[in-house]
Structures are given as C-alpha cells and as structure tokens.
Amino acid sequence: MRTVKRVVLCALCLCMAVHSVRGGQELRRTPVVRAVEKALPSVVNIGTEKLVQVRYTDPLRRFRGDLFDDFFREFFGASRPGYQVRHSLGSGVIVDPRGYILTNYHVIERASKIRVTLSDEREYDAVFLAGDEINDLALLKIEPAEPLEAIAFAKDDDFLLGETVIVLGNPFGLAHTVTVGVLSATDREARYQGEVLYRDILQTDAAVNPGSSGGPLLNLDGELIGINVAIYREAQNIGFAVPVRRVRELAGRWLSPVLTRRLSPGFEVEGRGGQLVVAREEEQDGVVGAGTVRVGDRILGLGDRSVDNLFDYHRLLLGYEAGMVVPLRVGRDGSTGVVEVVMAALPKLSGAELATRRLGLEFSAEAPMVRPGGAALGKGLVVKTVVKGSPAASAGLRPGMIVTRLNDAEIRTMDDVGHALRDVRAGQKVMLGLLSVEESGTFILAQQSSVTLVSN
C-alpha cells in the first residue's frame, strides 16, 4: 500500500513539474518571442561573391562608406594582378512562397554569384530580377523544392512612435540574430552630402549591424514594417529602414508576371488613390471575349480574393500559368461584374531593335572589360554606336560607355534590353544607369552615373 502511494505521489510530482515547466515557458513567451517565431522562417542569409578590380565612386550612394580599396595586388604576388574576390554577407526576407526574396541593393550589387541560405539551412543559388539603387532594394528569385513561408506585411503607415520593434538578420554572418528596440522616428529625412535621399525613412534604436542589411524590421504582430537599410556610423543605436509602403510599391511592380515570367493577362494596371485601375490594353488575342476589360476599369479582385494594391494583385497572378483562365471582379460605371481573361505568353522582343528605335543605341556583342584581355565587369552592355540626332546623342552618350540599368531593370543581355523597353512609348522617359571606365597610368577609375532620356 505504501508502495502504491509512493508511486502515485511521484507521478503527481512529475505532472506538476511538467506543468510548471510548460507554464513557465508560456509566461516567457512574450509578444517579442511570438513575433520572432512567426517571422523567423521568412528571413534568409545572403552570401555574395564579387570580383573587385576598380576603385568605384558614386555620389548617389549613401550610408555605405568606401566599397573598394586599392587593387595593386601584384605587389603581393597575386596570381591575377589587380583583382581580388570579395565575399559579403547580408540578409533578406521571403515575400512570396514561390521563392521571391527582397534584400538591399547594395548587398548584391555587382555580385557574380548569389547564395541564399534559408532558416532551416537549405541553400539555393539566387537570380537577380530587379533592383532600385536609390531606394536600396532588390528582388531575387530562388527555385525551392516546396513552397516557403512568406513574411506578412503590415498596413501602410501603421506605425506607433515608441512602439517595440524587432530586427531580424545575420550580422557578421551570425545567423538568426534578434535585436529589439523602439521605433524612434517616422518620416525621417536622410541626407547625404547635402542631398535629400529619403523623406519617409524609419528610425530605430534596435541594433542594425553589418550583415543585418536587407532583413526585416517587425512590429509585435510579426509583420514587416520596413527593410533595414543602414546604420548611422557617427552615433550608436541609430538605424534606418525603408518603410513598408515603399517596399510594397516597388515589390508590386517587380512581381509583375510580365517581368518575372513573360506572361500577361492582356492589360496592365496601376494604383490610383487606393484602387487598381486598368491603365493600358494590349492586343486582345489573349483575352476571352475581346474588350471585356477596358482602360479605366477598376480591378476589385481575383476569384474570391479582394485586391487594392499591385503587390497583392501581382502575387495572385503569379499562380496562373500560360493558358489558364483568370476570373476578375471588375468595376465599371458604378456596377461590378466578373470577366475572364487568359494568361498568355508574350513573344520574345528584339532588344537590339528597341534600343536603336527608342534610344539610338547599338550595343557590342562583347562583354564589358576593364582593359583588353581583362576580366568582365560582370554586368552591363557596352555602347558600340550612338545614332546621330538620337536621344542618346543629345544626352552626350558615347561609344565605350557601359549601360548597366534601364529604369528598374539591370541589364546583362539583349533580352534584358527587350524586356526593359517593351512598354516604353515615344515621349516617355527612360533612366539609364551608366558606367564609364578610364585608365590613367597605373590607375583604373570606374565612375557610375545616371541619365534620363526621352524616347523616340
């Protein structure tokens, strides 16, 4: 009898101990812990490899410091004089389960190789899709074996000054690092050399160390309120983040199926005052019942999902393959209805023809080199000819310059040129990113700039 009582007593004590442990864990599962548990699977580590050869300056860059050092490697017996491989680490965040990832532009800038490591240690090679150097954001794509967990976005401008915020990232290569602080300021104006770069940047005192760039800034609901972009080196505990409104706007444009997969429903939309409006119709071959969608129509939803911004709209369209029917809820003249359109594959465009017709540029087939026989710079197309009287000639472009960007698209091939200029019409502005390389004695200087042309 005593043995039975002793066994029962031990079992009761064990149950109480387990309950006590569980109860203690629940007490320790603060809002910060719950937010981290929710968002951490969406945070990735980004490693890049770059071949550094030149001293590089750009007045538009901010909060970055010097990117390159002297390259006189020949004095140290390097096998390839003047060159060195640089490795850098940063963070990113998954914004779509199909493997679309946002990070800082400077994290992957001029990278010859991009490697993404997920929170569960799986690794993938990534492809650069689009970027914006001024906003310091870039979109990458990996090909996961199964759907990934995407970050949840907070509402635009849903900020509380002084609220607790969380930074997730990989500072100094240390994965899954969490730092906590408060939202110190919103709509902060950031300047660089007297030039206003941001008027709506978020400021936090949560530690944003090197390697955390590109990671998410979260609220206590585990939602993304910004992308960490920089730290103020002259002070402690001052970090900045691109606000979610601007992140959503850029990512919404970049996730267009036209840019990501060369597919189209037969029209394009744009955001106007919190609504999605059809801005342009394409040839109606890909539309069931020509004319079912018109310029000025409001897109209210896809299937049973309501949409009011480009980000959500384009993410839903990514689920449709060529030939699939897309059910749209459309508003027109005060009434609503459902129409069906078909996702159609777009024809391959001639980048060479568009570049000549719209800009007056002819590109060389050779990869850009710093000097004859040297290594390729890694991106861009070399201008071979500038057509007299063209927009490019009026802007002062000359043979030998390297075009690295057209609007939001980074240029590596003529196919990239075709995609970038596909929707450009006469009279529209086109921003060109340029790289000029000059050799003087023992120095090679690469200067990046930008110019805006008005297309023919």
C-alpha positions in Angstrom: 0.0 0.0 0.0 2.8 2.4 0.9 4.5 1.5 -2.4 1.3 2.4 -4.4 1.0 5.7 -2.5 4.7 6.5 -3.2 4.2 5.8 -7.0 1.1 7.9 -7.1 2.9 10.7 -5.3 5.9 10.6 -7.7 3.6 10.6 -10.7 1.8 13.6 -9.3 5.1 15.4 -8.7 6.2 14.7 -12.2 3.0 16.0 -13.7 3.3 19.2 -11.5 6.9 19.6 -12.7 5.9 19.3 -16.4 3.0 21.7 -15.9 5.3 24.1 -14.1 7.8 24.0 -17.0 5.1 24.5 -19.6 3.6 27.3 -17.5 7.0 29.0 -17.2 7.6 28.8 -20.9 4.2 30.3 -21.6 5.0 33.1 -19.3 8.2 33.7 -21.1 6.6 33.6 -24.5 6.3 37.4 -24.7 4.9 39.3 -27.7 8.5 39.6 -28.9 9.0 35.8 -28.8 5.8 35.2 -30.6 6.6 37.7 -33.3 10.0 36.2 -33.8 8.6 32.7 -34.0 6.1 33.9 -36.6 8.6 35.8 -38.8 11.9 33.9 -38.5 11.2 31.2 -41.1 10.9 34.0 -43.7 14.4 35.5 -43.0 17.3 34.3 -45.1 21.1 34.7 -45.2 22.5 36.1 -48.4 26.1 35.5 -49.4 27.7 37.0 -52.5 30.9 36.7 -54.4 32.3 39.7 -56.3 35.4 40.1 -58.5 36.8 43.5 -57.4 39.1 45.3 -59.8 38.3 49.0 -59.8 38.1 52.0 -57.4 34.4 52.8 -57.6 32.7 56.0 -56.6 29.1 57.1 -56.9 27.6 60.3 -55.5 24.1 58.7 -55.2 25.2 56.1 -52.8 24.5 56.7 -49.2 25.4 55.2 -45.8 27.8 52.8 -47.5 31.3 54.1 -47.0 34.1 53.1 -49.4 33.3 50.0 -51.4 36.7 49.2 -52.8 40.3 49.6 -51.8 43.5 49.9 -53.8 43.8 46.9 -56.1 47.6 46.7 -56.5 47.6 43.0 -55.8 50.6 42.4 -58.0 52.9 43.7 -55.2 51.8 40.8 -53.0 52.2 38.1 -55.6 48.6 37.6 -56.5 48.0 35.2 -59.3 45.8 37.7 -61.1 47.3 41.1 -60.6 44.8 43.9 -59.9 42.0 41.5 -59.0 40.6 40.1 -55.8 37.5 38.1 -54.8 35.3 39.8 -52.1 32.7 37.9 -50.1 29.9 39.8 -48.4 27.0 38.8 -46.2 23.6 40.3 -45.8 20.0 39.4 -45.0 16.8 39.1 -46.9 13.2 38.3 -46.5 10.9 35.9 -48.4 7.9 37.9 -49.8 6.3 35.1 -51.8 6.2 31.3 -51.2 7.5 30.6 -54.8 10.9 31.9 -53.8 10.8 35.7 -54.3 13.1 37.5 -51.9 13.7 41.1 -51.0 17.1 42.5 -49.8 19.1 45.6 -50.1 20.5 46.5 -53.5 24.0 47.1 -52.1 24.1 43.6 -50.6 24.0 42.0 -54.1 25.5 44.9 -56.1 27.9 43.7 -58.8 27.8 40.2 -57.4 28.9 37.4 -59.7 27.3 34.8 -57.5 24.4 35.0 -55.0 23.8 32.2 -52.5 20.7 32.2 -50.2 20.5 30.1 -47.0 17.1 29.5 -45.5 16.3 29.4 -41.8 16.4 25.6 -41.9 19.9 25.7 -43.5 18.8 24.7 -47.0 20.9 26.6 -49.6 20.0 27.8 -53.1 21.6 29.8 -55.9 19.7 33.1 -56.5 19.0 35.1 -59.6 18.7 38.9 -59.6 15.4 40.0 -61.1 15.1 43.8 -60.4 16.6 46.5 -58.2 16.4 50.1 -57.3 19.7 51.7 -56.2 18.2 54.9 -54.9 15.7 53.0 -52.6 18.4 50.4 -52.0 16.1 47.4 -52.6 16.4 44.4 -54.9 14.3 41.4 -55.8 15.9 37.9 -56.0 14.5 34.5 -57.1 15.3 31.0 -55.9 13.8 27.8 -57.0 12.7 26.0 -53.8 11.6 22.4 -53.8 8.4 23.3 -51.9 6.5 26.5 -51.0 8.3 28.7 -48.5 6.9 30.8 -45.6 6.5 34.4 -46.7 6.6 37.4 -44.4 3.3 39.2 -43.6 3.2 42.9 -44.5 1.8 45.5 -42.1 -0.6 48.1 -43.4 1.0 51.2 -44.9 1.9 53.9 -42.3 0.6 51.7 -39.5 3.3 53.0 -37.1 3.2 54.0 -33.4 6.1 56.2 -32.3 7.8 54.5 -29.4 6.3 51.0 -30.1 8.5 48.0 -29.7 10.2 46.9 -33.0 12.3 43.9 -33.8 15.3 43.5 -36.2 16.0 40.0 -37.6 19.1 39.3 -39.6 22.5 37.8 -39.9 25.0 40.4 -38.5 28.7 39.4 -39.1 27.5 36.1 -40.5 25.8 35.1 -37.2 22.5 33.6 -38.4 19.1 34.1 -36.7 20.1 37.1 -34.7 17.3 39.1 -32.9 17.6 42.6 -31.6 14.9 44.7 -30.0 14.3 48.4 -29.7 11.7 51.1 -30.3 10.5 53.0 -33.3 12.4 56.2 -32.7 11.1 58.3 -35.6 9.0 58.1 -38.8 9.1 60.2 -41.9 12.8 60.9 -41.1 14.6 62.9 -43.7 18.0 61.4 -44.6 20.7 63.4 -46.4 24.0 62.5 -48.0 26.5 65.3 -48.9 23.7 67.8 -48.7 21.3 65.9 -51.0 17.9 64.6 -49.6 17.7 60.9 -50.3 14.7 60.0 -48.1 11.8 61.9 -46.6 9.9 59.0 -45.1 12.6 56.7 -43.7 12.0 54.9 -40.3 14.5 55.3 -37.5 15.0 52.7 -34.7 17.4 52.2 -31.8 17.4 48.4 -32.3 20.9 47.3 -33.3 21.3 47.0 -37.1 24.8 45.7 -37.5 26.7 44.9 -40.8 25.0 41.7 -42.2 21.6 42.7 -41.0 21.1 44.9 -44.0 18.2 43.7 -46.1 16.5 41.9 -43.2 13.0 42.8 -41.8 12.0 45.4 -39.2 9.0 43.9 -37.5 6.2 45.1 -35.2 4.9 43.0 -32.3 2.4 41.3 -34.6 5.4 39.8 -36.5 4.6 41.9 -39.6 7.1 43.7 -41.8 7.0 47.4 -41.3 10.3 48.1 -43.1 13.5 46.7 -44.7 16.7 47.5 -42.7 19.0 49.6 -44.9 21.7 51.3 -42.9 23.2 52.4 -39.6 24.4 55.9 -38.7 28.1 55.3 -38.1 28.7 58.5 -36.2 26.3 57.5 -33.4 25.2 54.5 -31.5 21.9 52.8 -31.7 20.6 54.7 -34.7 19.4 52.5 -37.6 17.2 53.2 -40.6 14.7 51.1 -42.6 12.8 51.6 -45.8 9.1 51.9 -44.8 6.7 49.1 -45.8 4.7 51.5 -48.1 7.7 52.0 -50.4 8.6 48.3 -50.1 5.1 47.2 -51.2 5.1 49.7 -54.1 8.4 48.6 -55.5 7.9 44.9 -55.0 4.4 45.2 -56.5 5.9 46.5 -59.8 8.7 43.9 -59.8 6.4 40.9 -59.2 4.5 41.6 -62.4 4.2 38.4 -64.4 5.4 40.3 -67.5 8.8 40.9 -65.8 9.1 37.7 -63.9 7.8 35.1 -66.4 6.9 36.9 -69.6 3.2 36.3 -69.2 0.3 38.8 -69.4 -3.5 38.8 -68.9 -3.8 41.3 -71.8 -3.7 44.6 -70.0 -1.7 46.5 -67.3 -3.0 48.1 -64.2 -1.7 50.9 -61.9 -2.5 52.1 -58.4 -4.5 55.3 -58.2 -5.8 56.5 -54.8 -6.0 53.2 -53.2 -7.6 51.5 -56.3 -6.3 49.3 -59.1 -7.2 50.8 -62.5 -6.6 49.4 -66.0 -4.0 51.7 -67.5 -3.4 50.1 -70.9 -4.8 47.3 -73.0 -2.6 45.0 -75.1 -3.5 43.1 -78.2 -6.6 41.2 -77.3 -5.5 37.8 -78.6 -5.0 36.5 -75.1 -8.4 37.7 -73.8 -11.6 35.6 -73.6 -14.2 37.8 -75.3 -12.2 40.8 -76.7 -12.9 44.0 -75.0 -14.1 42.5 -71.7 -11.5 44.7 -69.9 -11.2 48.3 -70.8 -8.9 51.2 -69.9 -10.3 52.9 -66.7 -11.9 49.7 -65.3 -11.3 49.1 -61.6 -9.9 45.7 -60.7 -11.6 44.7 -57.4 -10.5 41.1 -57.0 -9.2 37.8 -58.5 -11.6 34.9 -57.8 -12.8 35.2 -54.2 -9.8 37.4 -53.2 -10.2 41.2 -53.0 -7.2 43.3 -54.1 -6.5 47.0 -53.8 -2.7 47.2 -54.4 -0.3 46.0 -57.1 1.7 43.8 -54.6 -1.3 41.6 -53.8 -2.6 41.6 -57.3 0.6 40.5 -58.9 1.3 37.9 -56.3 -2.1 36.3 -57.1 -1.4 36.5 -60.8 1.9 34.6 -60.2 -0.3 31.5 -59.5 -1.5 31.4 -63.1 0.4 29.7 -66.0 0.1 30.4 -69.7 -3.3 29.3 -71.0 -5.1 29.4 -67.6 -8.3 31.4 -67.2 -8.1 34.3 -64.7 -11.5 35.3 -63.1 -11.5 39.0 -62.4 -14.0 41.1 -60.5 -14.2 44.4 -62.3 -15.9 47.7 -61.5 -17.2 50.0 -64.3 -19.7 52.9 -64.4 -20.9 52.2 -60.9 -21.5 48.5 -61.4 -19.5 45.3 -60.8 -19.2 42.1 -62.7 -16.9 39.1 -63.3 -14.9 38.7 -66.5 -12.5 36.0 -67.6 -9.2 36.6 -69.3 -6.4 34.2 -70.3 -2.8 34.4 -69.3 -0.8 34.5 -72.5 2.9 34.0 -73.2 4.5 37.1 -74.6 6.6 37.0 -77.7 10.3 37.5 -77.5 11.2 41.1 -78.3 14.3 42.3 -80.1 16.3 44.3 -77.6 18.6 45.5 -80.4 15.8 46.9 -82.4 14.1 48.6 -79.5 17.4 50.1 -78.3 18.1 51.6 -81.7 14.5 52.8 -82.3 13.8 54.2 -78.8 17.2 55.4 -77.6 19.5 55.5 -80.6 22.0 53.0 -79.2 23.7 50.0 -80.7 25.4 47.6 -78.3 28.5 45.5 -78.7 28.3 41.7 -78.6 31.4 41.6 -76.4 31.2 41.5 -72.6 32.4 44.7 -70.9 36.1 44.6 -69.9 38.2 47.0 -67.9 41.0 46.5 -70.5 41.6 44.3 -73.5 42.2 40.8 -72.2 41.0 41.7 -68.7 38.1 40.1 -66.8 34.5 41.0 -67.5 32.9 43.6 -65.1 30.0 41.2 -64.6 27.1 43.2 -65.9 26.1 45.8 -68.5 26.4 46.2 -72.2 29.0 48.3 -74.0 27.8 51.0 -76.3 29.1 50.4 -79.8 27.4 53.2 -81.7 25.4 56.3 -80.8 23.0 57.3 -83.6 23.3 60.9 -84.6 20.4 63.1 -83.6 19.0 60.4 -81.2 18.0 60.8 -77.6 21.3 59.1 -76.6 23.4 61.5 -78.7 21.5 64.5 -77.2 22.3 63.2 -73.7 26.1 63.0 -74.5 26.4 59.2 -74.5 29.5 58.0 -76.4 30.9 54.6 -77.6 32.6 52.7 -74.8 30.2 53.6 -72.1 28.6 50.7 -70.3 24.8 50.7 -69.8 24.0 48.8 -66.6 20.4 49.7 -66.0 17.2 50.7 -67.9 14.6 52.0 -65.5 14.1 49.3 -62.8 15.9 46.5 -64.8 19.5 45.6 -64.5 21.0 45.0 -68.0 23.1 41.9 -68.7 21.9 40.7 -72.1 20.0 42.0 -75.1 16.9 40.1 -73.9 17.1 42.3 -70.8 17.0 45.3 -73.0 14.0 44.0 -74.9 12.1 43.4 -71.6 13.0 46.8 -70.2 12.0 48.7 -73.3 8.9 46.6 -74.1 6.3 49.1 -72.8 8.2 52.3 -73.5 6.4 54.6 -75.8 7.5 57.7 -77.7 7.9 60.7 -75.4 8.3 58.6 -72.2 11.3 59.0 -70.0 13.9 56.2 -69.7 16.5 56.2 -66.9 19.9 54.7 -67.9 22.5 53.6 -65.4 26.0 54.2 -66.9 29.5 53.0 -66.0 32.4 54.8 -67.5 35.8 53.2 -67.2 39.0 55.2 -67.7 42.6 54.1 -67.4 45.3 56.6 -66.4 48.8 55.2 -65.9 48.6 52.6 -63.1 45.1 53.6 -62.1 41.7 52.4 -63.4 38.8 54.6 -62.4 35.1 53.4 -62.8 32.6 56.2 -62.4 28.9 55.4 -62.2 26.2 57.9 -63.2 22.7 58.1 -64.5 20.9 59.9 -67.2 17.3 60.3 -68.2 16.3 60.2 -71.9 13.1 61.0 -73.7 12.4 58.1 -76.0 11.7 58.4 -79.7 
